[in-house]
Amino acid sequence: MTISQKELKKSKDLVEKLLKVNGNKYNDWLHQQHQQFIEENQDLILQALSAFTGEEEEEEKSESKIDEQVSVRPTSIPVTQN
């Protein structure tokens, strides 16, 4: 959905006035909305940063090595008698 600049300005002006009536500032409210959106999408942000830095691949490689080591270990130790 595309919003025209006129519609956007009209909405912004209305929100600014409503916030002012309630004793709040538009920029403070907008900042709060940004923070909330970031928090709600924190997992996505961390995944993207991990992919960008290559950490995700390193973690997967080390996990697969651990899995291989675990699967090679015996589940019980045989006891020998003298």
C-alpha positions as CSV (number, residue, x, y, z in Angstrom):
1,M,0.0,0.0,0.0
2,T,1.5,3.3,-1.0
3,I,0.7,6.4,1.1
4,S,0.9,9.8,-0.4
5,Q,2.9,12.6,1.2
6,K,-0.3,14.5,1.8
7,E,-1.9,11.5,3.7
8,L,1.3,11.0,5.7
9,K,1.5,14.6,6.7
10,K,-2.2,14.6,7.7
11,S,-1.8,11.5,9.9
12,K,1.4,12.9,11.5
13,D,-0.2,16.2,12.3
14,L,-3.2,14.5,13.9
15,V,-0.9,12.2,16.0
16,E,1.2,15.2,17.0
17,K,-1.9,17.1,18.2
18,L,-3.3,14.1,20.1
19,L,0.0,13.5,21.8
20,K,0.3,17.2,22.7
21,V,-3.2,17.1,24.3
22,N,-2.0,14.2,26.4
23,G,1.3,16.0,27.4
24,N,3.6,13.9,25.2
25,K,6.0,14.9,22.5
26,Y,5.9,13.4,19.0
27,N,9.6,12.7,18.7
28,D,9.6,10.9,22.1
29,W,6.7,8.8,21.0
30,L,8.3,8.1,17.6
31,H,11.5,7.0,19.3
32,Q,9.5,4.7,21.5
33,Q,7.9,3.1,18.4
34,H,11.3,2.6,16.8
35,Q,12.6,0.9,19.9
36,Q,9.6,-1.3,20.2
37,F,10.0,-2.4,16.5
38,I,13.7,-3.1,17.0
39,E,13.0,-5.2,20.1
40,E,10.2,-7.2,18.3
41,N,12.6,-8.0,15.5
42,Q,15.8,-8.6,17.6
43,D,16.1,-12.2,16.5
44,L,16.0,-11.2,12.8
45,I,18.6,-8.5,13.5
46,L,20.9,-10.9,15.3
47,Q,20.6,-13.5,12.5
48,A,21.4,-10.9,9.8
49,L,24.5,-9.7,11.8
50,S,25.6,-13.3,12.4
51,A,25.3,-14.1,8.7
52,F,27.1,-10.9,7.8
53,T,30.0,-11.6,10.1
54,G,30.1,-15.3,9.2
55,E,29.7,-16.4,12.8
56,E,26.7,-18.5,12.0
57,E,28.8,-20.7,9.7
58,E,31.5,-21.1,12.3
59,E,28.9,-22.0,15.0
60,E,27.4,-24.6,12.7
61,K,30.8,-26.1,11.9
62,S,31.8,-26.4,15.5
63,E,28.4,-27.9,16.4
64,S,28.8,-30.5,13.7
65,K,32.3,-31.4,14.9
66,I,30.9,-31.8,18.4
67,D,28.1,-34.0,17.1
68,E,30.7,-36.2,15.2
69,Q,32.8,-36.5,18.3
70,V,29.8,-37.5,20.5
71,S,28.6,-40.1,18.0
72,V,32.1,-41.8,17.9
73,R,32.3,-42.2,21.6
74,P,31.2,-45.5,23.0
75,T,28.0,-45.5,25.1
76,S,29.5,-48.0,27.6
77,I,33.0,-49.0,28.6
78,P,33.7,-52.8,28.5
79,V,35.0,-54.3,31.7
80,T,37.8,-56.9,31.4
81,Q,38.5,-59.4,34.1
82,N,42.1,-60.5,35.0
